[in-house]
Amino acid sequence: MNSAYLHDLDPFIIQLNFAPFSSWFGEDFGLRWYGMAYLVGFILAYLMWSYMSKKDLIPLSKQQLGDYLTYAAFGTMIGGRLGYCLFYAPETLTDFHGNFPFWGVLEVHKGGMASHGGIVGIMVASLLYARKVNVPTLLLIDLSSLAAGVGIFFGRIANFINGELFGRECSEKFWLAVKFPQELTYWAGYKLQNLNNLFPVVKKMQEQELLDKQVYAEQWTAWLEGFNYNSLARNQIYDIIDKIILAVQNGNHIIQAELAPILTPRYPSQLFQAGMEGLLVFIACFVFWMKPQKPGVITGVFGLLYAVMRILGEQFRMPDAHIGFQALGMTRGQWLSVGMIFVALAVIYICSKSKNKKYGGWIKSNN
């Protein structure tokens, strides 16, 4: 019988726990794989663009491409974050508090980026930089669209390392089944009754002196009963959950063995989406742009392929817990992608019929 893999990956490459960072961010500050994914994606994008510039396939110098990369990076980060806040967590827009960085929208260290928002952000950044250097806006968006698949690939890999955006339930016999400790946080928010099964793990944590104080079975039950109206009980439970996840990530085999049986085997949807939305879309766009194309065509091709792959990939992914399934059993990401398909088809048609000069590609053309 196959046994599902217990996810034990650490989201940090290097974790920084010294002042003033620890006082601002607690233990959530450091160099993360998620940030590294963005960095690698931007570097590879610049290398591809530089090659095209060197071969005179695009009317931009390496210096201009470096400047545009800065615009695109800010567009991706700002658009991705705002897109998440608008589409998935509107409560962050009004979440003002006394702790740094003081506004929920700025708490990027807690996660929350939306691909669709990042795409819009890149479009705005491209428009601004195109006006500055007097090149077609759609050409710049094409360059970002070509590289986007690479960034999405590494981003989804980072999602898997973080144990976030995990998949729907699957058979434990499925050869790629994964059990995510982060599911405990999901239980606390939406399946509180499941935490009744967690006390044996809490007991093992106590035996290894991994908790700050003694917790008895009756106390654990009382905390669960008061979870929805007692902030102290709620904070105690979340604190213990965080410590359990950390113990798993630190390779504590006793805690891992105790926790694994109560977790749900799930599809590693992040890896599926990395391959589908990232790698496959990049390869398709790369091949399609073997010869120069009119500005905007590659953007339309990317939008169409990404939307289709997103719809298919999310069949294996749990919807955002606070949103759930929507009309026809689809997720919000799938519905946004449906709209994206129609926009992408219109872009392909309009741009391919235009009289604009062709750019880019990997084979120089006289057109």
Backbone torsions as a table, in degrees:
resi	resn	phi	psi	omega
1	MET	NA	130.4	177.7
2	ASN	-71.0	148.3	177.8
3	SER	-119.5	132.1	-178.0
4	ALA	-65.1	144.1	177.5
5	TYR	-72.6	130.3	175.4
6	LEU	-86.0	115.4	-177.9
7	HIS	-64.4	119.7	-177.7
8	ASP	-132.6	24.3	-175.9
9	LEU	-81.0	141.9	179.9
10	ASP	-90.3	125.8	-179.4
11	PRO	-69.4	-13.7	-178.6
12	PHE	-96.9	137.2	166.1
13	ILE	-81.3	-49.1	174.5
14	ILE	-137.0	130.3	179.5
15	GLN	-108.3	132.2	-177.3
16	LEU	-108.4	121.3	-177.0
17	ASN	-121.1	30.7	179.9
18	PHE	-112.9	158.0	-179.2
19	ALA	-66.4	149.5	1.5
20	PRO	-87.7	-1.3	-173.8
21	PHE	-63.0	-41.5	-178.3
22	SER	-65.5	-32.1	179.0
23	SER	-73.8	-28.3	178.6
24	TRP	-82.7	-47.7	-170.5
25	PHE	-111.1	-0.7	-174.1
26	GLY	69.5	-133.0	-179.8
27	GLU	-99.1	15.6	-174.5
28	ASP	-98.3	19.7	-177.1
29	PHE	-114.3	138.4	177.8
30	GLY	158.6	-175.7	178.0
31	LEU	-85.2	115.0	-176.6
32	ARG	-103.8	155.8	175.1
33	TRP	-61.9	-30.6	-179.7
34	TYR	-65.1	-44.4	176.6
35	GLY	-65.3	-38.3	177.8
36	MET	-63.3	-34.2	178.7
37	ALA	-61.5	-44.5	176.8
38	TYR	-61.8	-44.3	-177.6
39	LEU	-61.5	-46.0	179.6
40	VAL	-63.5	-40.4	178.7
41	GLY	-61.6	-43.4	179.5
42	PHE	-66.8	-39.6	179.2
43	ILE	-63.0	-47.1	-180.0
44	LEU	-64.6	-35.7	176.4
45	ALA	-61.2	-46.7	-179.1
46	TYR	-62.6	-38.5	179.6
47	LEU	-64.4	-41.0	177.9
48	MET	-64.8	-45.8	-179.6
49	TRP	-63.6	-39.2	-179.2
50	SER	-63.2	-38.2	177.2
51	TYR	-62.0	-44.0	-180.0
52	MET	-65.6	-35.6	177.4
53	SER	-67.9	-42.6	179.9
54	LYS	-60.5	-35.1	-179.8
55	LYS	-88.9	9.1	-179.8
56	ASP	57.8	35.2	179.0
57	LEU	-89.7	-16.4	177.4
58	ILE	-137.3	147.0	-175.8
59	PRO	-84.8	50.1	-178.9
60	LEU	-137.4	136.7	176.6
61	SER	-80.5	167.9	177.6
62	LYS	-62.8	-35.6	178.1
63	GLN	-63.3	-44.8	179.0
64	GLN	-64.8	-38.0	178.8
65	LEU	-65.6	-38.0	176.2
66	GLY	-62.8	-40.6	177.9
67	ASP	-66.3	-41.8	179.8
68	TYR	-64.8	-35.0	177.8
69	LEU	-59.2	-38.7	177.7
70	THR	-63.2	-45.2	177.0
71	TYR	-59.3	-46.8	-177.1
72	ALA	-64.5	-37.6	179.9
73	ALA	-63.6	-46.6	178.3
74	PHE	-65.1	-39.9	178.6
75	GLY	-61.4	-41.6	179.2
76	THR	-63.9	-48.1	-176.4
77	MET	-67.1	-47.9	-178.2
78	ILE	-68.3	-46.8	179.7
79	GLY	-64.3	-41.4	179.7
80	GLY	-62.9	-41.9	-179.6
81	ARG	-70.5	-46.4	179.1
82	LEU	-64.1	-37.7	177.7
83	GLY	-61.4	-41.5	177.7
84	TYR	-63.4	-44.9	-178.4
85	CYS	-64.3	-39.7	-177.9
86	LEU	-75.2	-45.6	-173.2
87	PHE	-85.0	-33.2	-170.4
88	TYR	-120.5	-26.1	-176.9
89	ALA	-142.8	65.3	-177.9
90	PRO	-61.9	-18.3	179.4
91	GLU	-65.6	-22.1	179.0
92	THR	-67.5	-23.7	-177.9
93	LEU	-66.0	-27.0	-178.9
94	THR	-112.6	12.6	-178.2
95	ASP	-89.7	88.1	176.5
96	PHE	-107.4	135.6	-178.1
97	HIS	-148.9	178.8	-173.1
98	GLY	-88.9	-4.0	-178.4
99	ASN	-99.7	143.3	177.8
100	PHE	-57.7	135.0	7.1
101	PRO	-92.6	20.5	167.7
102	PHE	76.1	-15.6	-177.8
103	TRP	-137.4	131.9	-177.5
104	GLY	-55.6	-34.4	-179.8
105	VAL	-61.5	-31.9	-176.2
106	LEU	-87.3	-2.2	-177.6
107	GLU	-84.2	60.2	-177.5
108	VAL	-68.7	-21.3	179.2
109	HIS	-67.3	-14.7	177.0
110	LYS	-90.7	-0.9	179.3
111	GLY	89.9	169.1	177.6
112	GLY	115.4	88.3	176.2
113	MET	-135.3	144.5	179.7
114	ALA	-116.9	126.7	-179.1
115	SER	-59.4	-43.3	-179.2
116	HIS	-62.1	-38.1	177.1
117	GLY	-66.9	-38.1	177.4
118	GLY	-62.6	-37.6	178.0
119	ILE	-62.8	-44.8	177.6
120	VAL	-63.4	-40.1	179.1
121	GLY	-61.3	-41.0	178.3
122	ILE	-65.7	-37.6	178.3
123	MET	-61.4	-44.1	179.3
124	VAL	-64.8	-44.3	179.5
125	ALA	-61.7	-39.0	179.9
126	SER	-65.9	-40.7	178.2
127	LEU	-61.1	-43.9	-178.7
128	LEU	-65.6	-44.1	-177.5
129	TYR	-74.9	-32.5	178.3
130	ALA	-61.1	-39.7	177.7
131	ARG	-65.2	-33.3	-177.5
132	LYS	-70.6	-38.9	-175.4
133	VAL	-108.4	1.5	176.1
134	ASN	59.8	53.7	172.4
135	VAL	-125.4	160.8	-179.9
136	PRO	-60.2	128.8	178.9
137	THR	-58.0	-40.7	-177.8
138	LEU	-65.7	-28.3	176.9
139	LEU	-65.1	-43.8	178.6
140	LEU	-64.0	-40.7	178.2
141	ILE	-64.8	-36.2	175.7
142	ASP	-59.7	-43.1	180.0
143	LEU	-61.3	-42.5	178.1
144	SER	-68.4	-36.9	179.2
145	SER	-64.7	-38.5	178.2
146	LEU	-61.3	-42.7	-176.5
147	ALA	-83.9	-15.0	-173.0
148	ALA	-60.3	-38.2	-179.5
149	GLY	-59.0	-37.1	178.4
150	VAL	-64.9	-46.5	179.4
151	GLY	-62.5	-41.4	179.4
152	ILE	-64.7	-39.7	178.4
153	PHE	-56.5	-52.8	-179.3
154	PHE	-69.0	-33.4	178.3
155	GLY	-63.2	-42.3	179.1
156	ARG	-69.3	-34.6	174.6
157	ILE	-60.8	-42.1	178.1
158	ALA	-65.0	-36.4	174.8
159	ASN	-57.6	-40.8	179.4
160	PHE	-66.3	-44.5	179.0
161	ILE	-59.9	-38.9	179.4
162	ASN	-71.7	-16.8	-176.1
163	GLY	71.9	25.8	-177.9
164	GLU	-109.2	163.8	-179.8
165	LEU	53.7	41.6	-175.0
166	PHE	-72.5	168.7	-170.9
167	GLY	-84.4	176.7	177.7
168	ARG	-76.4	165.7	-177.7
169	GLU	-63.0	141.2	177.4
170	CYS	-139.1	175.9	177.9
171	SER	-71.2	140.9	177.1
172	GLU	-65.3	-17.2	178.5
173	LYS	-80.2	-13.9	178.4
174	PHE	-62.6	129.6	-168.6
175	TRP	-67.2	-14.9	177.7
176	LEU	-111.1	15.3	-178.2
177	ALA	-62.5	140.3	-178.8
178	VAL	-131.1	141.9	172.2
179	LYS	-109.5	120.5	-175.2
180	PHE	-101.4	119.0	175.2
181	PRO	-58.2	-27.2	179.4
182	GLN	-62.5	-12.6	176.1
183	GLU	-61.3	-25.0	179.5
184	LEU	-60.8	-38.7	177.8
185	THR	-66.0	-37.9	176.1
186	TYR	-62.9	-42.0	177.9
187	TRP	-59.5	-43.5	-177.7
188	ALA	-59.9	-34.5	-178.3
189	GLY	-86.9	-29.1	-168.6
190	TYR	-136.9	-14.2	177.9
191	LYS	-138.7	61.3	-171.5
192	LEU	-57.2	-33.1	-177.1
193	GLN	-61.6	-27.1	-180.0
194	ASN	-65.0	-23.8	-178.6
195	LEU	-72.2	-9.9	173.4
196	ASN	-61.4	-28.0	-178.5
197	ASN	-83.5	-1.7	-173.2
198	LEU	-88.5	-14.8	-173.1
199	PHE	-59.8	-37.6	176.1
200	PRO	-56.8	-33.5	176.7
201	VAL	-70.7	-40.4	176.8
202	VAL	-59.6	-40.7	179.6
203	LYS	-63.2	-42.3	177.3
204	LYS	-64.4	-36.7	176.6
205	MET	-61.5	-40.8	178.6
206	GLN	-65.2	-42.3	-178.8
207	GLU	-60.4	-30.7	179.8
208	GLN	-96.0	9.9	177.2
209	GLU	57.1	43.0	179.1
210	LEU	-101.0	0.6	176.2
211	LEU	-116.2	154.2	-176.4
212	ASP	-73.3	-25.9	-178.0
213	LYS	-150.3	166.4	-179.0
214	GLN	-72.9	135.6	177.1
215	VAL	-125.0	125.7	-179.6
216	TYR	-99.7	160.6	-177.5
217	ALA	-57.7	-41.9	-179.4
218	GLU	-64.9	-37.3	179.6
219	GLN	-68.6	-40.4	177.8
220	TRP	-60.4	-43.7	178.4
221	THR	-63.0	-41.0	179.8
222	ALA	-65.7	-39.3	177.5
223	TRP	-62.0	-42.9	179.5
224	LEU	-63.8	-40.6	-179.8
225	GLU	-66.5	-30.8	-179.0
226	GLY	-98.7	8.4	-172.9
227	PHE	-56.4	-43.1	-172.1
228	ASN	-79.0	-13.7	-177.9
229	TYR	-130.9	-7.3	-178.8
230	ASN	-114.9	105.6	-176.0
231	SER	-64.2	-32.4	178.7
232	LEU	-64.4	-45.2	178.5
233	ALA	-62.9	-43.1	-179.6
234	ARG	-62.3	-45.0	-179.4
235	ASN	-65.3	-36.7	177.9
236	GLN	-63.0	-43.4	-179.1
237	ILE	-66.2	-45.6	179.5
238	TYR	-63.0	-37.7	179.4
239	ASP	-63.6	-41.7	178.9
240	ILE	-67.9	-40.6	177.4
241	ILE	-59.5	-44.9	179.1
242	ASP	-60.0	-40.1	-179.5
243	LYS	-69.3	-35.3	177.0
244	ILE	-65.5	-46.2	178.6
245	ILE	-60.2	-42.2	179.3
246	LEU	-63.4	-39.4	178.7
247	ALA	-62.9	-40.2	177.4
248	VAL	-63.8	-45.0	-179.5
249	GLN	-66.2	-27.2	178.8
250	ASN	-84.3	3.3	175.1
251	GLY	82.4	25.7	178.3
252	ASN	-75.5	104.2	-172.9
253	HIS	-69.2	-30.0	180.0
254	ILE	-67.4	-45.5	178.6
255	ILE	-67.5	-39.8	178.2
256	GLN	-59.5	-45.1	-178.6
257	ALA	-66.5	-34.4	-179.5
258	GLU	-75.6	-34.5	-175.1
259	LEU	-82.3	-37.9	-171.7
260	ALA	-52.5	-43.3	-175.9
261	PRO	-63.6	-23.1	-175.7
262	ILE	-96.4	-6.3	179.1
263	LEU	-85.3	159.9	-176.9
264	THR	-93.3	127.7	174.4
265	PRO	-68.1	134.3	-173.8
266	ARG	-136.2	157.6	173.3
267	TYR	-68.4	139.8	172.5
268	PRO	-79.5	67.6	-171.6
269	SER	-60.1	-28.0	179.2
270	GLN	-61.2	-39.8	-179.8
271	LEU	-71.9	-37.1	175.5
272	PHE	-59.8	-45.4	-177.3
273	GLN	-71.1	-31.2	175.3
274	ALA	-59.7	-44.4	179.9
275	GLY	-71.4	-40.0	-174.4
276	MET	-81.4	-57.5	-176.7
277	GLU	-74.3	-27.8	-175.8
278	GLY	-96.0	-75.5	-171.6
279	LEU	-64.7	-49.7	-177.9
280	LEU	-63.7	-41.9	179.7
281	VAL	-65.2	-41.2	178.4
282	PHE	-62.0	-47.8	-179.0
283	ILE	-59.7	-43.4	-179.5
284	ALA	-63.2	-44.9	179.1
285	CYS	-66.1	-39.0	178.8
286	PHE	-60.6	-47.3	-179.7
287	VAL	-65.9	-42.1	-179.1
288	PHE	-63.0	-30.7	-178.8
289	TRP	-96.6	25.4	174.8
290	MET	-61.0	-34.0	175.3
291	LYS	-113.2	153.4	-179.5
292	PRO	-55.4	146.8	179.5
293	GLN	-129.5	159.4	176.2
294	LYS	-70.3	143.4	-177.9
295	PRO	-52.9	131.2	177.7
296	GLY	103.3	-23.2	-177.2
297	VAL	-65.6	-45.8	-179.8
298	ILE	-63.1	-37.5	177.4
299	THR	-60.8	-43.5	178.6
300	GLY	-64.5	-41.5	178.5
301	VAL	-63.2	-45.0	177.7
302	PHE	-60.2	-48.2	-178.3
303	GLY	-59.1	-41.5	-179.8
304	LEU	-65.4	-50.0	-177.4
305	LEU	-67.0	-42.0	179.5
306	TYR	-61.2	-44.4	-178.1
307	ALA	-62.2	-43.4	179.8
308	VAL	-63.9	-45.9	-179.7
309	MET	-65.9	-35.0	178.9
310	ARG	-65.3	-42.9	179.1
311	ILE	-62.3	-43.4	179.9
312	LEU	-69.9	-44.0	-176.9
313	GLY	-64.7	-34.7	-177.9
314	GLU	-74.1	-4.7	172.1
315	GLN	-68.3	-17.6	179.4
316	PHE	-104.6	-5.3	-172.3
317	ARG	-106.1	142.0	173.4
318	MET	-67.8	137.2	174.9
319	PRO	-68.8	162.2	175.5
320	ASP	-55.9	128.2	-169.7
321	ALA	-58.6	-38.2	-176.8
322	HIS	-79.7	-3.5	178.9
323	ILE	-113.0	-46.3	179.2
324	GLY	73.7	-165.6	178.8
325	PHE	-78.4	148.0	-180.0
326	GLN	-116.3	-155.6	-175.2
327	ALA	-52.5	139.4	178.6
328	LEU	62.0	21.1	178.5
329	GLY	72.4	17.4	-179.3
330	MET	-97.7	159.3	178.4
331	THR	-88.7	167.8	178.1
332	ARG	-63.8	-38.4	177.3
333	GLY	-60.3	-37.2	178.4
334	GLN	-68.4	-41.9	179.7
335	TRP	-66.7	-38.9	175.2
336	LEU	-61.9	-35.7	179.7
337	SER	-71.3	-32.8	175.8
338	VAL	-60.2	-46.7	176.8
339	GLY	-61.8	-36.8	-179.6
340	MET	-64.3	-33.5	179.2
341	ILE	-60.3	-46.6	-178.4
342	PHE	-66.0	-39.9	177.9
343	VAL	-64.2	-44.0	-178.3
344	ALA	-63.4	-42.0	178.5
345	LEU	-62.4	-40.4	178.4
346	ALA	-64.9	-40.8	179.5
347	VAL	-63.3	-45.1	179.6
348	ILE	-60.0	-45.8	-177.9
349	TYR	-64.6	-49.8	-176.1
350	ILE	-65.2	-45.4	-176.4
351	CYS	-70.2	-37.4	179.8
352	SER	-68.8	-24.8	179.6
353	LYS	-89.7	-6.8	-177.6
354	SER	-72.3	167.7	179.2
355	LYS	-101.4	17.3	-178.9
356	ASN	-69.6	154.3	178.0
357	LYS	-68.8	146.6	177.8
358	LYS	-83.0	145.6	179.3
359	TYR	-134.8	167.6	168.8
360	GLY	77.2	-149.5	-177.3
361	GLY	80.2	-179.1	178.8
362	TRP	-116.3	-3.1	177.5
363	ILE	-124.8	120.6	-176.0
364	LYS	-66.9	139.9	-178.9
365	SER	-123.9	156.2	177.8
366	ASN	-87.8	-5.8	-178.5
367	ASN	-74.0	NA	NA
